[in-house]
Amino acid sequence: MKFNQNISIINALMRITCGFTFLTWATAKMVKKPWKNQSYLMVVILSAMKIGEGILRYCPIVDVMENGQSMMKGKEKKDEFPDTY
């Protein structure tokens, strides 16, 4: 799978920092109350995803948004010149 890095270094560092913060918080909560681990497990999964995005400097949601905007701009250019009768 080939992809281009689409987030900046500052954005990547923020994602890594927030990801580790939430991962630590959720892990501590899971250790304290192991019977309530379903909601904290989701936080752990999302935090791990943010850490991975920061390390790889690639966010699939940003990629989808950029591709969607470029497709919309291309569509606007086609509609810019209507057919003549």
VOGU-3710 file (C-alpha; in Angstrom, 3 decimals, decimal comma):
1> mkfnqnisii> 0,000/0,000/0,000  1,461/3,314/-1,050  0,398/6,587/0,517  1,682/10,131/0,850  2,148/11,865/4,166  -0,690/14,344/4,486  -0,302/15,929/7,943  2,373/18,292/9,190  5,010/17,481/11,791  3,301/19,697/14,404
11> nalmritcgf> -0,022/17,963/13,761  1,694/14,583/14,041  3,310/15,503/17,363  -0,041/16,691/18,726  -1,704/13,435/17,652  1,016/11,367/19,317  0,840/13,415/22,531  -2,952/13,302/22,777  -2,992/9,634/21,811  -0,567/8,653/24,570
21> tfltwatakm> -2,430/10,844/27,079  -5,798/9,231/26,371  -4,224/5,773/26,178  -2,689/6,214/29,632  -5,950/7,572/31,065  -8,055/4,726/29,646  -5,563/2,064/30,748  -5,568/3,449/34,280  -9,375/3,411/34,333  -9,452/-0,149/33,007
31> vkkpwknqsy> -7,088/-1,289/35,772  -9,172/0,451/38,460  -12,566/-0,804/37,235  -12,089/-3,920/35,102  -15,838/-4,662/34,980  -16,476/-1,425/33,035  -13,893/-1,923/30,332  -16,123/-1,764/27,237  -16,283/2,023/27,016  -12,627/2,408/27,951
41> lmvvilsamk> -11,647/-0,186/25,367  -13,055/2,062/22,640  -10,956/4,973/23,930  -7,882/2,714/23,855  -8,577/1,736/20,238  -9,100/5,338/19,114  -6,000/6,476/21,012  -3,894/3,795/19,369  -5,221/4,914/15,987  -4,184/8,519/16,713
51> igegilrycp> -0,710/7,373/17,780  -0,362/5,411/14,540  -1,526/8,381/12,477  1,048/10,579/14,192  3,891/8,149/13,639  3,048/7,554/9,966  1,989/11,182/9,373  -0,957/9,890/7,364  -4,620/10,410/8,244  -7,165/8,559/6,112
61> ivdvmengqs> -9,939/11,023/6,994  -7,856/13,988/5,822  -7,086/12,058/2,636  -10,782/11,400/1,983  -11,648/15,046/2,621  -8,908/16,291/0,263  -9,933/13,862/-2,489  -13,590/14,791/-2,041  -12,821/18,491/-2,344  -10,752/17,958/-5,469
71> mmkgkekkde> -13,560/15,901/-6,990  -16,073/18,630/-6,174  -13,836/21,282/-7,738  -13,514/19,179/-10,853  -17,270/18,781/-11,003  -17,786/22,545/-10,651  -15,483/23,169/-13,607  -17,604/20,888/-15,786  -20,809/22,684/-14,786  -19,194/26,099/-15,249
81> fpdty> -19,695/26,044/-19,034  -23,263/25,016/-19,839  -24,185/23,550/-23,189  -25,304/26,043/-25,827  -28,516/25,509/-27,763
//
